[in-house]
Amino acid sequence: MNTSPGQIEILSVSLLNSERALVEEMRRVSEELGIGLGWHYLLDLSWAAHMLQAGPGNYVMDAGAGIGVMQWWLAAQGVNVLSVDLSSRATLDFRFRAWCPTKGLRPGDLRPSPQAGWRDFLPPKLPWQWHRWPRKVYNAIYRAKTKEPTPPSYRGTVTFYNQDLANMPDIPDSSLDAMVSISALEHNRPDELRGIVKELMRVIKPGGKLVATLGAAKGQDWLHEPSKGWCYTEGTVRDIFELPNVCPSNYNRYDELFDALKNCAELRDNLADFYFKSGNNGMPWGIWKPQYQPVGVVKVKPS
């Protein structure tokens, strides 16, 4: 029986095979909801889902969720999700509202859905936006039928809380069963992240898990400028998450795992369309050249 208070694991591309069922589930959710996946997100999502092991009725925070896949996948498992992000999701699209019950933690976190108007059925004015027209019409038809969609009753609720992760005054101490964060915490400097982790751990129940993925660095912490994401050494990860040496790590396989990632055809050949439209992302202009690799962290709150 593993009684370690946590672990550190650079995510191996072998997850694509060992967690194939979860990989395909995440891919399906992303396709059904029209969410483009980050170049390494299939690794992050499948690993985090496996480690989290949240079930129906659990209350889990998705920290730095945006409109990402994890919260919607969790809701499909019957999990009640508190979706926290600094950006507003108040005008959430209908395709998400139809997926599961959605609400705001406070007035203004999620506004009522607008009724459809005749302009919703017209194609966009700009030709390069015409590919969005089918989704636009679908949403308009849905709004014309009902002001609010009726999602499947067996799914959990996603509650939006538009707030800085460093300060969540509306969330009581020890109130959530678990915490998950997918490639979000890395957008904070090491000195800022220490305080965020303390705040995240505050709201988890004793015995609950924090499961997070970030960027890994070998020799020293560094900022990947295009994606504005920090990559952290093992020492920094242990310090920030307060993980003692007894917690296992595979950072000693850094080079081996990175070489396998660079040569992973499945990830290379399935880059999301948005990578080819900008140089300000994790894979600038869609050129397959990984500059970092993801690392997963598990921290268990003492009972």
HURARA-V52556 format. One line per field, one symbol per residue. phi: phi as a letter, one per 20 degrees, with the letter a starting at -180 (. if undefined). A space follows every 50 residues. Layout:
phi: ???
This chain:
phi: .edffrbcbfeeffgfefdgffgfffffffffemdfegfdfffgffffff fflecgnfdcedemfldffgffffffeneedeedbffedfdgfffffefb fcbdfcgofbegffffcfffeefgfegfdffeggfffgfffffffbfcfd fgfeefeddecebfffbcfedfglddfaccbdldffecfgfffgffffff fgeefgneddccdbedceebfbdeggeldeddfgffffffeldfffffbd gfdgffffffffdeffffecffgffedbddbfbglmefbgdbcfcdccce fgf
